[in-house]
Amino acid sequence: MEDRTVPIAVAFAEGSPLPPPPPPERWGRRWSRRVLSIGGYHAVAALLTISFVPLAVLGAMVDAVRRRRVAVRALGFFTFYFLCELAGIWASFGVWLGSGVWLGASRHRFLRWNFALQCWWARTLFGGARRIFRWKVEVEDHAAAASGPMLFFIRHLSTADTVLAAVFVSDRFGLCLRYVLKSELLWDPCLDIVGQRLPNGFVTRGTGDVERALAEVLRIEQALGPADGVLIYPEGTRFTPAKRRRALEQLAEKGDTALLERARKLERVLPPKLAGPLALLERNPGADVVFCVHTGYERAMSFREFLAGGLNDLLIHVGFWRVPFAEIPEERDARVAWLYDQWSRVDAWVQARER
């Protein structure tokens, strides 16, 4: 993971086209959220730093009684995470000030600096977690994700897997992935500040306004260059057995027996949501589709499992494959079948490495 490849293309090269900006967020809403989130993160980081030694001693005693190395590792990770957040917040201010964008300087340079900050943050956070929890990581067919433009479809299992693409694609190959993310993540200050500077799409779930969400997805697909990609989680949420059962019930309620039969064969992934992926494929300007699959986080799919030591001593497998644009069907029903075929391959990949 330490040796990075020189990028074929440069993200946000001077003169390259940029996607249109997102709809403006109300000033009061944005800054009231940031006052609470940034202030809260500073307070928690200060509390953890000041009380780290006594908490570590207490955690060591708990670990000794339980005969598990959980409490000290969890304390170390949370302290490290909040310190990374603070570093990212202050670095983002330095990027804004030093880039001169507030004086009308190059926006492309401003975006390149923010992209570099994002890569540093993800690399540092993942590297810290890898050492604290003593992970082993194996990556297969990495070259499939080495160049853009691409649509990047990734499995979603745990909060811990959200930095995989930034570490193994953006940081490794210099490709800027534009994320489709839920708006609740804006309460993370670094995602709020840097994530909204970069061409990402934040969608609000559960409102019933599908058209607005799709418009945000399609906005970030515009002006894709050789150093760009759009990342989406086709499942729409993290996998759990309960969510799988609910997804099958919803398909049964719709009466689509053919799709339901295919979905029932997916054991370790959720059936893909069709709206977002199909919208991206319909407006696809010519990008290949890269699938990213991983396994290893099954022991930590919930916070309760994390507290039980689910992240300790994991073997994490990450794999990729690429489907050329010319091999993607043009007709909608054929695309649905193709997407399910690919997701069946994801499911089989996971099952083969869990054995």
C-alpha positions in Angstrom: 0.0 0.0 0.0 2.9 2.3 0.5 4.2 2.5 -3.1 1.9 4.7 -5.1 1.7 4.8 -8.9 2.3 8.0 -10.8 -1.0 9.1 -12.2 -1.6 8.9 -16.0 -3.7 12.1 -15.8 -3.9 14.9 -13.3 -7.1 15.6 -11.5 -8.3 19.2 -11.9 -5.6 20.1 -14.5 -5.7 23.8 -15.4 -8.2 24.4 -18.1 -10.1 21.1 -17.7 -13.9 21.3 -17.5 -15.5 21.1 -14.1 -19.0 19.8 -13.2 -21.6 22.5 -12.4 -21.7 23.5 -8.7 -24.3 22.0 -6.3 -27.5 23.8 -5.5 -26.7 26.5 -2.9 -27.3 25.6 0.7 -28.8 28.1 3.1 -26.0 30.1 4.7 -27.6 29.9 8.2 -28.1 26.1 7.9 -24.6 25.4 6.8 -22.8 27.5 9.4 -25.1 26.6 12.3 -24.2 22.9 11.5 -20.5 23.7 11.3 -20.4 25.6 14.5 -21.9 22.6 16.3 -19.9 20.0 14.5 -16.5 21.7 14.5 -17.0 22.9 18.1 -18.1 19.4 19.2 -15.1 17.7 17.5 -12.7 20.1 19.1 -14.2 19.5 22.5 -14.2 15.7 22.2 -10.6 15.7 20.9 -9.4 17.9 23.8 -11.2 15.6 26.3 -9.7 12.5 24.9 -6.2 13.9 24.8 -6.3 15.2 28.3 -7.8 12.1 29.8 -6.0 9.6 27.5 -3.6 8.2 30.1 -6.2 7.4 32.9 -8.6 6.1 30.3 -5.9 3.9 28.9 -5.1 2.5 32.3 -8.7 1.8 32.9 -9.1 0.2 29.5 -6.1 -2.0 30.1 -7.7 -3.3 33.3 -11.0 -4.0 31.5 -9.1 -5.8 28.8 -7.2 -7.9 31.4 -10.5 -8.9 33.0 -12.2 -9.7 29.7 -9.0 -11.2 28.2 -9.6 -9.2 25.0 -7.6 -6.3 23.6 -10.6 -4.1 22.9 -10.9 -1.1 25.2 -7.3 0.2 24.7 -7.4 -0.2 20.9 -10.9 1.5 20.7 -9.6 4.4 22.8 -6.5 4.7 20.7 -8.5 4.7 17.5 -11.1 7.2 18.6 -8.4 9.6 19.9 -6.5 9.2 16.6 -9.7 9.8 14.5 -10.6 13.0 16.3 -7.1 14.3 16.0 -7.1 13.5 12.3 -10.4 15.4 12.0 -8.8 18.5 13.7 -5.8 18.3 11.5 -8.1 18.1 8.4 -10.2 21.1 9.6 -7.2 23.3 10.2 -5.5 22.1 7.0 -8.7 23.0 5.0 -8.5 26.5 6.3 -4.8 26.6 5.3 -5.8 25.4 1.8 -8.4 28.1 1.4 -6.1 30.8 2.7 -3.0 29.7 0.8 -4.6 28.9 -2.5 -5.8 32.5 -2.9 -9.2 31.3 -4.2 -10.9 33.9 -2.0 -9.0 36.6 -4.1 -10.0 35.0 -7.4 -7.0 32.7 -7.9 -7.3 29.5 -9.9 -10.2 27.3 -8.8 -8.5 24.3 -10.4 -5.5 24.7 -8.1 -7.9 25.1 -5.1 -9.5 21.8 -6.0 -6.2 20.0 -6.5 -5.1 21.1 -3.1 -8.4 19.9 -1.5 -8.1 16.6 -3.4 -4.6 16.2 -2.0 -5.9 16.9 1.5 -8.6 14.3 1.1 -6.1 11.7 0.0 -3.8 12.5 3.0 -6.7 12.3 5.4 -8.0 8.9 4.1 -4.4 7.5 3.9 -3.6 8.6 7.4 -6.8 7.4 9.0 -6.7 4.0 7.2 -3.0 3.6 8.1 -3.6 4.4 11.7 -6.6 2.0 12.0 -4.5 -0.7 10.2 -1.8 -0.4 12.8 -4.1 0.0 15.9 -6.3 -3.0 15.0 -3.4 -5.0 13.3 -5.1 -5.6 9.9 -3.6 -7.5 7.0 -4.7 -6.3 3.6 -4.6 -8.1 0.3 -5.5 -6.4 -3.0 -6.4 -8.2 -6.2 -6.4 -7.0 -9.8 -5.6 -3.5 -8.7 -4.7 -2.3 -12.2 -8.4 -2.5 -13.2 -8.9 0.8 -11.3 -5.8 2.6 -12.5 -7.3 5.0 -15.0 -10.4 7.0 -15.7 -13.0 8.0 -16.6 -15.0 5.4 -14.7 -18.2 4.7 -12.9 -17.2 3.1 -9.7 -19.7 0.6 -8.1 -18.6 -0.6 -4.6 -20.0 -3.0 -2.0 -21.0 -1.4 1.3 -20.7 -3.4 4.5 -19.4 -1.2 7.4 -18.5 2.3 8.2 -14.9 1.1 8.1 -15.1 0.4 4.4 -15.9 4.0 3.4 -12.2 5.0 2.9 -11.2 2.0 0.8 -11.8 3.8 -2.5 -9.9 6.9 -1.4 -6.9 4.9 -0.3 -6.7 2.3 -3.0 -7.9 4.4 -6.0 -7.6 8.1 -5.4 -4.4 8.1 -3.3 -2.8 5.3 -5.3 -3.6 6.4 -8.8 -4.4 10.1 -8.4 -8.0 9.7 -9.6 -10.6 11.9 -8.1 -13.7 9.9 -7.3 -16.9 12.0 -7.0 -19.0 10.4 -4.3 -22.7 10.0 -4.0 -23.2 10.3 -0.2 -26.1 10.7 2.2 -26.5 14.2 3.6 -26.2 13.0 7.2 -22.5 12.7 6.6 -22.2 16.5 6.5 -22.1 16.3 10.3 -18.5 15.1 9.9 -16.6 18.4 9.6 -14.0 17.2 7.1 -16.6 15.7 4.8 -18.6 18.9 5.2 -15.8 21.3 4.3 -13.6 19.4 1.9 -16.3 17.1 0.6 -18.4 20.1 -0.5 -15.5 21.8 -2.1 -14.9 18.8 -4.3 -17.5 17.7 -6.9 -19.4 15.3 -4.6 -23.2 14.8 -4.4 -25.0 14.8 -1.0 -28.5 13.4 -1.2 -31.2 13.4 1.5 -32.8 10.0 1.9 -36.4 9.3 2.9 -37.9 12.5 1.5 -39.6 10.8 -1.4 -38.1 13.4 -3.8 -36.4 10.9 -6.1 -36.0 13.3 -9.0 -34.0 15.8 -6.9 -31.7 13.0 -5.7 -31.2 11.7 -9.2 -30.5 15.3 -10.4 -27.6 15.5 -7.9 -26.2 12.2 -9.0 -26.3 13.2 -12.6 -24.7 16.6 -11.9 -21.5 15.1 -10.7 -21.3 12.8 -13.7 -20.9 15.8 -16.0 -17.4 16.7 -17.4 -15.8 13.4 -16.5 -12.2 13.4 -17.6 -9.4 10.8 -17.7 -8.6 11.4 -14.0 -12.2 11.3 -12.8 -14.8 8.8 -11.7 -18.2 8.7 -10.0 -18.6 6.4 -7.0 -21.9 5.0 -5.9 -23.0 2.3 -3.5 -25.5 0.3 -5.6 -27.0 -1.3 -2.4 -27.9 2.1 -1.1 -27.0 1.2 2.5 -24.8 -1.1 4.5 -25.5 -4.8 4.3 -27.1 -6.7 7.2 -29.2 -9.9 7.1 -32.2 -7.9 8.3 -31.9 -5.3 5.5 -31.6 -8.2 3.0 -34.9 -9.7 4.3 -36.6 -6.3 4.0 -35.2 -5.7 0.5 -36.7 -9.0 -0.6 -40.0 -8.2 1.0 -40.1 -4.9 -0.9 -39.4 -6.7 -4.2 -42.2 -9.2 -3.4 -44.6 -6.3 -2.8 -43.8 -4.9 -6.2 -44.7 -8.2 -7.8 -41.5 -8.4 -9.9 -41.1 -12.2 -9.6 -38.2 -12.5 -12.0 -36.2 -9.9 -10.2 -37.2 -11.3 -6.8 -35.9 -14.7 -7.9 -32.5 -13.3 -8.9 -32.3 -11.2 -5.7 -33.0 -14.3 -3.5 -29.8 -15.8 -4.8 -27.7 -12.9 -3.4 -26.6 -14.1 0.0 -23.9 -11.7 1.1 -25.0 -8.5 -0.6 -28.2 -6.5 -0.9 -30.0 -6.4 -4.2 -28.8 -3.3 -6.0 -31.0 -0.3 -6.0 -31.8 0.5 -9.6 -32.5 4.3 -9.8 -29.0 5.7 -9.2 -26.9 3.1 -11.1 -29.3 3.1 -14.1 -29.4 6.9 -14.2 -25.6 7.0 -14.3 -25.5 4.3 -17.0 -28.1 6.1 -19.1 -26.2 9.4 -19.1 -22.8 7.7 -19.2 -20.6 9.8 -21.6 -18.3 6.8 -22.4 -16.8 5.7 -19.1 -16.0 2.1 -18.2 -17.6 0.6 -15.1 -15.2 -0.6 -12.3 -16.5 -2.9 -9.6 -14.9 -2.8 -6.2 -15.6 -5.7 -3.8 -14.1 -6.4 -0.4 -14.5 -8.7 2.6 -13.1 -8.8 6.1 -15.4 -6.3 7.9 -18.2 -8.8 8.4 -17.3 -9.0 12.1 -17.8 -5.2 12.6 -21.1 -4.4 10.8 -22.4 -2.6 13.9 -21.1 -0.4 16.7 -21.9 -3.1 19.2 -19.7 -5.6 17.2 -17.0 -2.9 17.1 -17.0 -2.6 20.9 -16.8 -6.4 21.1 -13.5 -6.3 19.2 -14.9 -7.0 15.7 -12.2 -4.9 14.0 -9.3 -6.6 15.7 -6.8 -8.7 13.7 -8.7 -8.7 10.4 -7.7 -10.1 7.0 -9.2 -7.6 4.5 -9.5 -8.6 0.9 -10.1 -5.9 -1.7 -10.7 -6.7 -5.4 -11.5 -4.9 -8.7 -12.7 -5.7 -12.1 -13.5 -3.4 -15.1 -16.2 -3.6 -17.7 -15.5 -1.6 -20.9 -18.1 0.9 -22.0 -18.7 -1.0 -25.2 -19.8 -4.1 -23.2 -22.5 -2.3 -21.2 -26.0 -3.0 -22.7 -27.9 -0.1 -24.1 -31.5 -1.2 -23.4 -32.9 -0.7 -19.9 -34.0 -4.3 -19.2 -30.7 -5.6 -20.5 -28.9 -3.2 -18.2 -30.9 -4.4 -15.2 -30.0 -8.0 -16.0 -26.3 -7.0 -16.5 -26.2 -5.1 -13.2 -27.6 -8.2 -11.4 -25.1 -10.4 -13.2 -22.3 -8.2 -12.0 -23.7 -8.1 -8.4 -24.0 -11.9 -8.5 -20.3 -11.9 -9.2 -19.7 -9.6 -6.2 -21.7 -12.0 -4.1 -19.7 -15.1 -5.3 -16.4 -13.2 -4.8 -17.3 -12.5 -1.2 -18.5 -16.1 -0.5 -15.3 -17.6 -2.0 -13.1 -15.5 0.3 -15.1 -16.0 3.5 -14.6 -19.8 3.4 
